[in-house]
Amino acid sequence: MKTTHQIVYGNCLEKLKKLPDESVDLIFADPPYGLAKKKGLGWAYSKHITLQETWDIFSKDEFFKFNIEWINECWRVLKQGGSFWVCGSFHNIYQLGFILQHLDAKINNSIVWFKPNAQPNITCRMFTESTEHLIWAVKNHSKTKWTFNYDDTKNKIFDSLSPKGKQTRNVWSIALTSPKEKWAGVHPTQKPSELLRRVILSSSKPNDLVLDPFVGSGTTSVVAKSLGRNSIGIDNNKKYLEIAKKRLSQELL
Ligand SMILES: C[S@@+](CC[C@H](N)C(=O)[O-])C[C@H]1O[C@@H](n2cnc3c(N)ncnc32)[C@H](O)[C@@H]1O
C-alpha cells in the first residue's frame, strides 16, 4: 500500500495550528520530559538520567503552560474515536494525565514500559528507575468507537511478560535499542521501534493518519510506514529531521 509521510520542521505549537480539526486518527507524542537541570525542574541526584538538551529546559510554570498548549492542539486535530498516546516518566506523566483528564479524555490504559537494560542507579539512595509510562486516551465525546486490533495484540505483540496468543498485559518489556543496531543512538531520547510498533499496530488501521508532534529521529514515521499507515512528523530541530528523512528513505523494519 502506498502511503505518504510528511516531515515538518518547526515549533509544533505553530505547525499543529495549520492542521484541520478532527483530521488525525492516531497521535503519538514523546514530548520533552522536563528532566534538564539548568532551570526549574532539576533533581540533584539524577545526573545519570538527566538531559542537558536545551529543548528540555523549562521553568515549572513554562512547562505546565507548554504541556497544556500542545495537548490542546493535538486534541483539536484528533478525530472522534481517535487515539492519543503520550509517554513520559515520573517527571511529567502525572501532569500530562491531569491535563488529559481535564479535557475529558477517556483514558483506556496506562502502560508501564519496563526496560530490562535500564541504567543502574549510581547514587544507591533510591530504586533503579527502569520504567517509563504511556497513557492511551481516546476522544470519545461522540461515543465513536476507537480502534483496538485485539487479534493483532494477541498474536503480534509478545514479550517475557505476555506470551504469544494470550491477551497482552499493560506491562511491556522492551529493551532500549542496542548500540549495535542500525540507527541506534542518533537521538538522545530515541524510542525503540518495538514500542511504536505496539502502539500503532494496536490502535490504528492501515491507511490511517498518524501524527507525532515531537518526531525527533523519526521512529514514529518509520514504523507507521512499515505498517502501511500515513504519517506527519513535526520537530523543531533540523539535525534530527535530517536523520528522520534518511531513516524514512532507508529503513525497512
Ligand atoms: C523526547 S524527543 C523525541 C524523540 C523521538 N521519539 C525519537 O524516537 O527520536 C522530543 C523531541 O521534541 C523536539 N521538540 C522540543 N520542543 C519542540 C517544539 N516546541 N516543537 C517541535 N519539536 C519540539 C526536540 O527537538 C526532540 O527531538
The ligand as a MOL file (V3000), in Angstrom:
LIG
                    3D

  0  0  0     0  0            999 V3000
M  V30 BEGIN CTAB
M  V30 COUNTS 27 29 0 0 0
M  V30 BEGIN ATOM
M  V30 1 C 11.7340 13.1400 23.5300 0
M  V30 2 S 12.3190 13.6940 21.9960 0 CHG=1
M  V30 3 C 11.5090 12.6510 20.7890 0
M  V30 4 C 12.3670 11.5030 20.2950 0
M  V30 5 C 11.6810 10.6150 19.2740 0
M  V30 6 N 10.5750 9.9000 19.8450 0
M  V30 7 C 12.6320 9.5970 18.6470 0
M  V30 8 O 12.4160 8.3770 18.7510 0
M  V30 9 O 13.6250 10.0370 18.0530 0 CHG=-1
M  V30 10 C 11.4980 15.2050 21.8770 0
M  V30 11 C 11.7330 15.9890 20.6110 0
M  V30 12 O 10.9020 17.1420 20.6620 0
M  V30 13 C 11.5510 18.1900 19.9450 0
M  V30 14 N 10.8930 19.4390 20.3950 0
M  V30 15 C 11.0020 20.0440 21.5980 0
M  V30 16 N 10.1970 21.1170 21.6540 0
M  V30 17 C 9.5480 21.1790 20.4650 0
M  V30 18 C 8.5700 22.0580 19.9140 0
M  V30 19 N 8.0900 23.1060 20.5910 0
M  V30 20 N 8.1140 21.8040 18.6560 0
M  V30 21 C 8.5880 20.7510 17.9450 0
M  V30 22 N 9.5200 19.9000 18.4150 0
M  V30 23 C 9.9920 20.1040 19.6640 0
M  V30 24 C 13.0160 18.0140 20.2630 0
M  V30 25 O 13.8250 18.5570 19.2510 0
M  V30 26 C 13.1430 16.4820 20.3680 0
M  V30 27 O 13.6200 15.9330 19.1570 0
M  V30 END ATOM
M  V30 BEGIN BOND
M  V30 1 1 1 2
M  V30 2 1 2 3
M  V30 3 1 2 10
M  V30 4 1 3 4
M  V30 5 1 4 5
M  V30 6 1 5 6
M  V30 7 1 5 7
M  V30 8 2 7 8
M  V30 9 1 7 9
M  V30 10 1 10 11
M  V30 11 1 11 12
M  V30 12 1 11 26
M  V30 13 1 12 13
M  V30 14 1 13 14
M  V30 15 1 13 24
M  V30 16 1 14 15
M  V30 17 1 14 23
M  V30 18 2 15 16
M  V30 19 1 16 17
M  V30 20 1 17 18
M  V30 21 2 17 23
M  V30 22 1 18 19
M  V30 23 2 18 20
M  V30 24 1 20 21
M  V30 25 2 21 22
M  V30 26 1 22 23
M  V30 27 1 24 25
M  V30 28 1 24 26
M  V30 29 1 26 27
M  V30 END BOND
M  V30 END CTAB
M  END
